Amino acid sequence: MLPKLDGAIAAHGKINLLVLMEEFEGWVGIDAAKADFQFGKHQYRQVEKAAFVSDKKWLEWSVKIMDPFTKRTKERNFESDQLEEAWAWVLGED
């Protein structure tokens, strides 16, 4: 996923992001967590809006916990049945 995000950032500068997390159960090993942290330090700074779509409450709390560290990005959580609303919000049709 990171090469695609890097390409979008290179082409457009700031981007909006919709993250559909239907089957995400957590990170597998420390390497995955480190890669996610590196993404947060670098590429995520170029994300203006991020919509997270999932029915897992722990993911919603994760986004809230990270809020102090991601002040440059507007973030919102959506339930799985709110995918259209998530797309509308991330595309600026709110």
N, C-alpha and C positions, 0 to 999 in steps of 0.2 A: 504494500500500500504506500509506503514512504516514497518510492520513486515517482508514483503518480502524483502525490501531493507536491513533491518538489517541482515537478514539471508544471503543475497548475500555478504554484506560487511564482515560479520563474516567468510564466507567461502573463500572469494577471496581477502580481503583487499580492494584495490582500485577497483572501478567499472566504467563502462561507462553506460550512461543512455540515452534512447530515450523516449521523452515525447510527445505523440500524444494528442493534445488538440483540438479535433474536435468540441466538444459541450461545452467547458468551457466558461462560461459567467462571471465568477468572483467568489469571495469568498462569502459564505453565512454566515454572522455574524462574529463577532470578534473572536470566537473560531477557526474558520477555518483559519483566517489570523494568529492567534497566533501559530497554529500547523505548518503552512507553515514556519513561522519565526524560530520555534524550529528546523524544518528539516534543514533549512539553516545553523543554528548554529552548528549542530551536524553531521548528516548523509551526508549532501552535501559536507562536507570537504573531504569525501572519494571518491567523484566522479571526475574522471580525465577528462572525456568528457561528455558533455550533448548536445543532439540535441533536439530542440524544433520544433515541426511540427504543424503549424497552419496558417490560413489565416487572423487571427486577428492582425491588426497592433499594437494594444495596448499591446498585449502580447510580440511582438517583442521589443517594447520600454521598457517594464518592464525588460526584460533580459538585455538590454543595461544600464538601470538605475542601476541595481544591480551589474554590472560589477566590480566596485571598491571593492565590498564586496566579490566577488567570484573569486579572482585572481588565486586561486589554480586550478580552473576548466576551461578547454577550452570549450567555448559555441558557438553554432551556431544556427541560425534560418533557417527554411526551410518552404516553402509553402506546402500546403497539397498535391499538385501534385508532390512533390519532395521526397516522402517517401523512394523510393529506394536509392536516393542520400544520404538521412539522415542516413539510415542504413549503407551504405558504409562508410560514414565519421565516424560515431560513432564506427564502428567495425575496423577502422584503414585502410580502403581501399581507402584513399583519394588520 
